[in-house]
């Protein structure tokens, strides 16, 4: 049976002379939303470049009409920005480009922004985030972001966090234009059958809407868990069977308060799958698919609900370690999980959950915490 990759090869093959690709036989249906008060008109499906090394995939996304591209300086040690910059080339000013820095001191932050601009081959970023903050960043970081905007290095100021409910008041009173947050069916909404303590997520989105903030959804696929031995089907078969990732994307885009998504698409198969997902609305069949997926990932996927914060007697940041493991065994990106694990202090990297008589952390959402932490320690340490 032909693989999905071979099925697409003839239509999507690179010509010998360069990176340009031919558009698919049937162009995908593109839908746009306005990114809050920025006024930017963005495609609902945004291209998350993390882990993408094949320039032709980025070029194919451009050919399909995707106009929102997202990266971060830390991805692949800065190489991801280099790849994205090379692939965009002269098309850079046709698209909306965002990047972010995760550093916590101003001097390094300044250096990283300049390096991001060089690697992306551009003199400005449309959106630049202070990235992955689960606490309010220092005032000098905010001051530099504002200065970079005045200098024309960035058009709009962004902020990304895995815990928007913790930082809601800070985000509302700070002059950000765009926020990037996790949003998926496993975290859910109080108006859906898939939810944890999600009324607060609805509250967050409503507050962002009132403030005019653009909202970019990440973690849309709820960990990316395909399951052991999952087949890599042809495109024809894909459209004949329930697919949790297609359903998850449709679920996220039902909310008018989600303006676009940043979804990593490492190959043409994933790109094609995600672009075709939006051709049909969320349905009862999608709901059944996600209900089954939720049960399957319940012991695996951390909702980042903060209920375990400070509960580990060894001091482990449980949600962070579970997220590192998710990158490896859900997204199939061992390098990302390993790199993030290595940022932990040596004392925490040395902890072994197998040495504890009983785990002090009980997840209200059913995650098998001790088993998952042990798996991360065996994999990364």
C-alpha positions as CSV (number, residue, x, y, z in Angstrom):
1,X,0.0,0.0,0.0
2,X,1.4,3.4,-1.0
3,X,2.2,5.7,1.9
4,X,0.7,9.2,2.1
5,X,4.2,10.5,1.3
6,X,4.5,8.6,-1.9
7,X,0.9,9.5,-2.8
8,X,1.8,13.2,-2.7
9,X,5.2,12.9,-4.2
10,X,4.3,13.3,-7.8
11,X,2.2,16.4,-7.3
12,X,4.4,18.1,-4.7
13,X,7.9,17.2,-5.9
14,X,10.5,20.0,-6.0
15,X,11.7,21.0,-9.4
16,X,15.4,20.7,-9.9
17,X,15.9,24.4,-10.2
18,X,14.8,25.6,-6.7
19,X,12.4,25.5,-3.8
20,X,9.2,26.5,-5.6
21,X,6.5,23.8,-5.5
22,X,3.4,23.2,-7.6
23,X,0.1,23.8,-5.8
24,X,-2.0,20.8,-5.1
25,X,-4.5,19.7,-7.7
26,X,-7.3,21.1,-5.6
27,X,-6.5,24.2,-3.6
28,X,-7.6,24.1,0.1
29,X,-10.4,26.3,1.2
30,X,-8.8,29.2,3.2
31,X,-10.6,31.0,5.9
32,X,-9.3,34.1,7.7
33,X,-9.9,35.9,11.0
34,X,-8.8,39.3,12.3
35,X,-6.1,39.0,15.0
36,X,-7.7,41.2,17.6
37,X,-6.8,44.9,17.7
38,X,-3.8,44.4,15.4
39,X,-6.1,44.3,12.4
40,X,-4.0,41.6,10.8
41,X,-6.0,39.2,8.6
42,X,-4.6,35.7,9.3
43,X,-5.3,32.3,8.1
44,X,-7.1,30.1,10.7
45,X,-4.4,27.4,10.3
46,X,-1.0,28.9,11.1
47,X,2.3,27.3,10.4
48,X,4.3,26.4,13.5
49,X,7.9,26.0,12.3
50,X,9.3,24.2,15.3
51,X,11.2,21.1,14.2
52,X,10.7,21.8,10.5
53,X,13.9,21.2,8.5
54,X,12.4,20.6,5.1
55,X,12.2,23.9,3.2
56,X,9.8,22.5,0.7
57,X,7.1,22.0,3.3
58,X,7.3,25.7,4.2
59,X,7.2,26.6,0.5
60,X,4.2,24.4,0.0
61,X,2.4,26.1,2.9
62,X,3.0,29.4,1.1
63,X,1.7,28.0,-2.1
64,X,-1.4,26.9,-0.4
65,X,-2.0,30.4,0.9
66,X,-1.0,30.1,4.6
67,X,0.0,33.6,5.7
68,X,0.8,33.1,9.4
69,X,4.2,31.7,10.3
70,X,5.5,31.2,13.8
71,X,8.9,30.2,15.3
72,X,11.1,31.0,18.3
73,X,14.7,31.7,18.7
74,X,15.3,28.7,20.9
75,X,14.0,26.2,18.4
76,X,16.8,23.9,17.3
77,X,19.4,26.2,18.8
78,X,18.4,29.0,16.5
79,X,18.6,26.9,13.4
80,X,14.8,26.9,13.0
81,X,14.8,30.7,12.3
82,X,17.5,30.2,9.8
83,X,15.5,27.5,7.9
84,X,12.4,29.6,8.0
85,X,14.2,32.7,6.8
86,X,15.8,30.8,3.9
87,X,12.4,29.3,2.9
88,X,10.5,32.5,3.0
89,X,13.0,34.4,0.9
90,X,11.3,37.2,-1.1
91,X,7.9,36.2,0.1
92,X,8.6,37.3,3.6
93,X,6.6,40.6,3.3
94,X,3.6,38.7,2.0
95,X,3.1,36.9,5.3
96,X,2.8,37.6,9.0
97,X,5.9,36.5,10.8
98,X,6.3,35.9,14.5
99,X,9.1,34.8,16.8
100,X,9.8,34.8,20.5
101,X,12.5,34.7,23.1
102,X,12.4,32.7,26.3
103,X,15.3,34.4,28.1
104,X,14.8,36.3,31.3
105,X,17.5,39.0,31.3
106,X,17.4,42.2,29.2
107,X,20.9,42.0,27.7
108,X,20.4,38.5,26.3
109,X,16.9,39.5,25.2
110,X,18.3,42.4,23.1
111,X,20.9,40.2,21.5
112,X,18.4,37.5,20.7
113,X,16.0,39.9,18.9
114,X,18.8,41.2,16.7
115,X,19.9,37.6,16.0
116,X,16.3,36.6,15.2
117,X,16.1,39.4,12.6
118,X,19.3,38.3,11.0
119,X,18.4,34.6,10.9
120,X,14.9,35.3,9.5
121,X,16.4,37.7,6.9
122,X,14.1,40.5,7.8
123,X,14.3,44.0,9.4
124,X,11.2,43.6,11.5
125,X,8.9,41.0,13.1
126,X,5.1,41.4,12.8
127,X,4.8,39.9,16.3
128,X,7.5,39.3,18.9
129,X,6.6,37.4,22.1
130,X,8.1,37.4,25.5
131,X,7.8,33.6,25.6
132,X,6.8,30.8,27.9
133,X,6.3,32.9,31.0
134,X,4.2,31.4,33.8
135,X,4.9,34.4,36.0
136,X,5.0,38.1,35.2
137,X,8.3,39.0,33.4
138,X,10.6,41.6,34.9
139,X,9.8,45.3,34.1
140,X,13.1,45.7,32.2
141,X,12.0,43.0,29.7
142,X,8.7,44.7,29.1
143,X,10.5,48.0,28.7
144,X,12.8,46.5,26.1
145,X,9.9,45.0,24.2
146,X,8.3,48.5,24.1
147,X,11.6,50.1,23.0
148,X,11.9,47.5,20.2
149,X,8.5,48.4,18.9
150,X,9.3,52.1,18.9
151,X,12.5,51.3,17.0
152,X,10.5,49.5,14.3
153,X,12.0,46.1,15.0
154,X,8.6,44.7,15.9
155,X,5.1,45.8,14.9
156,X,3.1,44.2,17.7
157,X,4.0,43.0,21.2
158,X,3.1,39.5,22.2
159,X,3.2,37.3,25.3
160,X,3.0,33.5,25.5
161,X,2.2,31.4,28.5
162,X,1.0,27.9,29.4
163,X,-1.0,29.2,32.3
164,X,-3.1,32.2,31.1
165,X,-5.6,31.8,34.0
166,X,-2.7,32.5,36.5
167,X,-1.6,35.7,34.7
168,X,-5.0,37.0,33.5
169,X,-4.8,40.3,35.5
170,X,-1.2,40.9,34.5
171,X,-2.0,40.4,30.8
172,X,-5.1,42.6,30.9
173,X,-3.2,45.6,32.4
174,X,-0.1,45.3,30.2
175,X,-0.2,46.7,26.7
176,X,0.2,43.5,24.7
177,X,-1.4,43.1,21.4
178,X,-1.3,39.3,21.0
179,X,-1.3,36.3,23.4
180,X,-0.4,32.7,22.7
181,X,-2.0,30.1,24.9
182,X,-2.8,26.4,25.0
183,X,-6.3,25.6,23.8
184,X,-7.6,22.2,23.0
185,X,-10.5,19.8,23.7
186,X,-8.7,18.2,26.7
187,X,-8.4,21.5,28.4
188,X,-11.8,22.3,27.0
189,X,-14.6,24.8,27.6
190,X,-17.4,24.7,30.2
191,X,-19.8,24.6,27.3
192,X,-18.5,21.3,26.0
193,X,-18.4,17.7,27.2
194,X,-14.6,17.9,27.3
195,X,-13.5,20.0,30.2
196,X,-11.6,20.1,33.4
197,X,-12.1,23.2,35.4
198,X,-12.6,25.1,32.2
199,X,-14.9,27.9,33.2
200,X,-11.8,29.9,34.0
201,X,-10.6,29.3,30.4
202,X,-13.8,30.8,29.1
203,X,-13.3,33.7,31.5
204,X,-9.8,34.2,30.1
205,X,-11.0,34.2,26.5
206,X,-13.8,36.6,27.2
207,X,-11.4,39.0,29.0
208,X,-9.0,38.8,26.1
209,X,-11.8,39.6,23.7
210,X,-12.9,42.7,25.7
211,X,-9.3,43.9,25.7
212,X,-9.1,43.4,21.9
213,X,-6.2,41.0,22.2
214,X,-5.4,38.7,19.3
215,X,-5.3,35.0,20.5
216,X,-3.1,32.3,19.0
217,X,-3.9,28.8,20.1
218,X,-1.0,26.3,20.7
219,X,-1.1,22.6,21.9
220,X,-4.2,22.3,19.7
221,X,-3.7,18.5,19.2
222,X,-3.6,17.8,23.0
223,X,-0.2,16.2,23.0
224,X,-0.2,14.7,19.5
225,X,-0.6,11.2,20.8
226,X,-1.3,8.8,17.9
227,X,-0.9,5.7,19.9
228,X,1.5,2.7,19.5
229,X,1.6,1.3,16.0
230,X,-0.7,3.9,14.5
231,X,-0.7,3.5,10.7
232,X,0.4,6.2,8.4
233,X,-2.4,6.1,5.9
234,X,-2.9,7.3,2.4
235,X,-4.9,10.5,2.1
236,X,-7.9,8.6,0.7
237,X,-8.0,6.4,3.8
238,X,-7.4,9.3,6.1
239,X,-10.7,10.9,4.9
240,X,-12.6,7.7,5.3
241,X,-11.8,7.2,9.0
242,X,-12.2,9.2,12.2
243,X,-9.1,11.2,12.8
244,X,-8.5,12.8,16.2
245,X,-6.2,15.5,14.9
246,X,-8.6,16.7,12.3
247,X,-11.4,16.7,14.9
248,X,-9.2,18.5,17.4
249,X,-8.4,21.3,15.0
250,X,-12.1,21.7,14.1
251,X,-12.9,21.8,17.8
252,X,-10.4,24.7,18.5
253,X,-11.6,26.7,15.5
254,X,-15.2,26.6,16.6
255,X,-14.4,29.4,19.1
256,X,-14.5,32.9,17.5
257,X,-12.2,34.1,20.2
258,X,-9.4,31.9,18.8
259,X,-8.1,33.9,15.8
260,X,-5.4,31.5,14.5
261,X,-3.3,28.5,15.5
262,X,0.4,27.6,15.5
263,X,0.6,24.0,14.6
264,X,3.9,22.3,13.9
265,X,3.7,20.6,10.5
266,X,6.9,18.6,9.8
267,X,6.0,17.2,6.4
268,X,3.6,17.6,3.6
269,X,1.3,14.9,4.9
270,X,0.7,16.9,8.1
271,X,0.3,20.1,6.2
272,X,-2.2,18.6,3.8
273,X,-4.2,17.0,6.6
274,X,-4.5,20.2,8.6
275,X,-5.4,22.4,5.6
276,X,-8.1,19.9,4.6
277,X,-9.5,19.7,8.1
278,X,-11.2,23.1,7.9
279,X,-13.2,22.2,4.9
280,X,-15.9,20.7,7.1
281,X,-17.4,22.1,10.4
282,X,-17.1,20.3,13.7
283,X,-19.7,17.5,13.8
284,X,-21.2,15.0,16.1
285,X,-18.8,12.4,14.6
286,X,-15.9,14.7,15.6
287,X,-17.3,14.9,19.1
288,X,-17.4,11.1,19.4
289,X,-13.9,10.9,18.0
290,X,-12.6,13.3,20.6
291,X,-14.5,11.6,23.5
292,X,-12.6,8.4,22.6
293,X,-9.3,10.2,22.3
294,X,-9.8,11.9,25.6
295,X,-10.2,8.6,27.4
296,X,-7.1,7.3,25.6
297,X,-4.9,10.2,26.6
298,X,-6.3,10.7,30.1
299,X,-3.4,9.0,31.8
300,X,-0.8,10.7,29.5
301,X,-1.8,14.3,28.9
302,X,-1.2,17.1,31.4
303,X,-3.8,19.8,31.2
304,X,-1.5,22.3,33.0
305,X,-4.3,23.0,35.5
306,X,-1.8,24.0,38.2
307,X,-3.4,21.7,40.8
308,X,0.0,19.8,41.3
309,X,2.1,23.0,41.7
310,X,4.2,22.7,44.9
311,X,2.9,19.2,45.7
312,X,6.0,17.1,44.9
313,X,8.0,16.5,48.0
314,X,11.2,16.5,45.9
315,X,10.4,19.9,44.4
316,X,9.8,18.7,40.8
317,X,7.9,21.1,38.6
318,X,5.5,18.3,37.7
319,X,3.6,19.9,34.8
320,X,6.8,21.1,33.1
321,X,8.4,17.6,33.2
322,X,5.2,16.1,31.9
323,X,5.2,18.6,29.1
324,X,8.8,17.8,28.2
325,X,7.9,14.1,28.0
326,X,4.9,15.0,25.8
327,X,7.3,16.6,23.2
328,X,9.2,13.3,23.0
329,X,6.5,10.7,23.0
330,X,3.5,12.7,21.7
331,X,5.1,15.0,19.1
332,X,7.9,12.5,18.4
333,X,10.5,15.2,19.1
334,X,13.0,13.7,21.6
335,X,15.4,16.5,21.0
336,X,13.0,19.1,22.1
337,X,12.0,17.2,25.3
338,X,15.6,16.5,26.1
339,X,16.7,20.1,25.7
340,X,13.9,21.3,27.9
341,X,14.6,18.7,30.6
342,X,18.3,19.8,30.6
343,X,17.2,23.4,31.6
344,X,16.2,22.0,35.0
345,X,18.6,22.5,37.9
346,X,21.0,19.6,38.4
347,X,19.3,18.7,41.7
348,X,16.0,18.2,40.0
349,X,17.4,16.3,37.1
350,X,18.8,13.9,39.6
351,X,15.5,13.1,41.3
352,X,14.2,9.6,40.7
353,X,10.5,9.0,41.4
354,X,11.2,5.3,41.8
355,X,13.0,6.1,45.0
356,X,9.9,7.6,46.6
357,X,7.8,5.2,48.7
358,X,4.5,6.9,47.6
359,X,3.9,9.7,45.2
360,X,2.7,12.9,46.9
361,X,1.0,14.1,43.7
362,X,-2.5,13.0,42.7
363,X,-3.8,14.4,39.4
364,X,-7.5,15.4,39.4
365,X,-7.6,14.7,35.7
366,X,-6.3,11.1,35.9
367,X,-2.8,11.5,34.7
368,X,-0.6,8.7,35.9
369,X,1.9,11.1,37.4
370,X,4.5,8.8,38.9
371,X,4.6,6.6,35.8
372,X,5.0,9.6,33.5
373,X,7.6,11.2,35.6
374,X,9.6,8.0,35.8
375,X,9.3,7.6,32.0
376,X,10.7,11.1,31.6
377,X,13.6,10.5,34.0
378,X,14.5,7.2,32.2
379,X,14.3,8.9,28.8
380,X,16.1,12.2,29.5
381,X,18.4,11.7,32.5
